[in-house]
Amino acid sequence: MKMEHSISKTNSICTFWLDNHLFGVDVMKVQEVIPVNEITQVPFSKSEIAGITNLRGQIVTAIDLRRRLWKKHNMKKTSPINFFVRVKGELVSFLVDSIGDVIEVQEEDFERHVDTKNEISEDLIHGVYKLPRSLLLILDVDRAADVITTSDYVKRRSDYLKDNDRAQSAKMPRLHKKDMEVVQM
């Protein structure tokens, strides 16, 4: 008598909470989680960019994940946490409400179709796992981090210069080439 064994593949997911929704990212993409330190705003950046932060000497773009995910901005006042992930070789910080656990999920429980009742930008959600007490929304970190490019900055700055006289533009902060590489995704 031949016995068949089915080995189901599990995935390790690092979870976090944002506005009472449980989100997750593959644990291999997460570098570190720390309380928010000082964030410096970046002129002419999109509203989803909270600014830049310093992680042990490395300048990192901080993305306000609440603004990025919700179609209607629910600007809940919390002390966010830096959730650092690697995206296309670059380090990015997502600002989240709180950190959950690292959990193991069965690959066969994954569903690609996500219906968030039009609350959350579904194009930023890779799929969902149904857990016993909640849904685990898997964040597509590549899309969530795709907020700004250097060309976006250059165009915004160029538009600004066209609309303002040279005297005013001399007071505007300059972004140096070394800084532009940091915000490029």
N, C-alpha and C positions, 0 to 999 in steps of 0.2 A: 504494500500500500504506500503510495507516494503522497507525502504531505506537502502542501504548498504554503509557503510563507509569503505574506505580503509585507513588505517593509515600506512604511509610509515615511515620506521625507518631511522633516520638520524644519522650520525657519525660526531663527532667533530674532525677535523684534524688540527694539527699545521703544517704550511707549512714553507719551507725554499728553498732558491735558491742555486744551485750549477752549475756553468758553463752554465747559461741560461736555465737550466731545473728546473721545479718546482717539488719539492718532498714534501711528507707529512708523518707524523707519528701520530698515534692515540694520542690525547691530554692527555690521561690518562697515557701514558708511558713517557711523557716529565716532567722532574723535573724543569729545569730552562735553561735560555739562557743568556749568558753574553759574553762580548768581551774576546778575548783570553788573559789570563795572561801568565806568564812564563811557558814554556813547557820544561821539562828535557828529553833528549833522553835516551832511554833504550838500553844498549849494547846488541848486538846479536838479536834484535827484528826484525820482518819482516818489510819491507818497508812501509806497511800500518800503522804501529804504529808510530805516530808522537812523542810520548813520554808519560810522565806522568805529570799531573798538580795537583795543590792543590786547592780544593774547600772547604774553611773554615775548614781546618785541615784534610780533607779526601783526600787521594791520589787516583786519578782517571786516568785510561788509556785514552789517547787522540788518536783517530783514524782519520787519514787523509782520509776522505770520498772520496775525489777526486781520490786518488790512489786506494782505495778499489773498487770504482764503474767502473772506466773507464778501458777498456782493453788496450787502448793506453793511456799512461799517458799524460794528458794535464796539464802541470804544470804552470797554470796561477798564477801569483803573486798577491795575495790579502791579506788583513788583515783578517784572518778567525775569525769566531765567534764560541764559545763553545756552542754546542747544547747538553745539558745533558739529557740522557734518562736512564731509569731503564731497565736492561736486566737480567733476571733470578735472581732478587734480588740485582744485583750489579749496581753501577752507572758507566756509560761510557760516554765519551765526543766524539761527532762527530764534526769534524771541517768543517764548511760550509761557503759559501760566505756571505749570508745575510738571514735575517729572514723575512718571509712573514706574513700572518695573520692566525688566527684560523678561519677556515671556516666550515660550515655545508654542508655535502654532503649526497645525498640520497643513501641508501644502494643498491637500484635497479640499480643505475647508475654505479656500480662497475663492472669492467671486469678483470678477472684473466689473460687472455692472453695479454702479453705485447710484442710488436715488437719494439725494440729500434734501429732497423737497424744495429745491431751488435756493436753499440757504447758503450753501458752500459752493465755490467754484469747482465743479466736478472735474474739469480738465486738469486739476492739480492733484486729484486723488487717483491712485493707481488701481485700487480695488478695496475690498473689505473682507474681514473675517468676522463671522458671527461668534461671539463669545457668550458664555452662559449669562452674564449680566449686562452686556453692552455690545455695541458694534465697535470694531477696531478699524478705523479708516487708515489705509496705508498711503502716506504722503509720497507723491512723485517728487523727490528732492530736486531732480534735474529741472523740471518745469517750475517748481516753486522758487528756485534760485535764479531763474532766467528773467531778471527784472530790468537790468540796465547793462548797456554796453558802453564802451568808450565813445562810439559814434553818437549814441543818444546824448551823452554829456556835451560833446562838441557841438551838436546841432542846437541844444538848448542854450549854450553859452553864446553861440553865434546869433541866435534870435534875440537874446538879451542885448547884445552889443548893437544890433541894428535898431532896437527900440529905444535905446538910451544914448545920450551924448557921451563923448569920450571922457569928460570930466567925471561923470558918475561911474563909468566903467573902470576907471583907475582905482576906485575904492573897492571894487569887487575882488573877493579872494581868488587867487589863481590856483589851478590844479596842475601840479607838476607831473611830468611824464612818469616818474616813479610811482606817484599816487594813482595815475590812470590805470596802471597795470593791476592794481589792487581791486578796483571796482569792476574790471572787465570780467564778464562771465562767459 
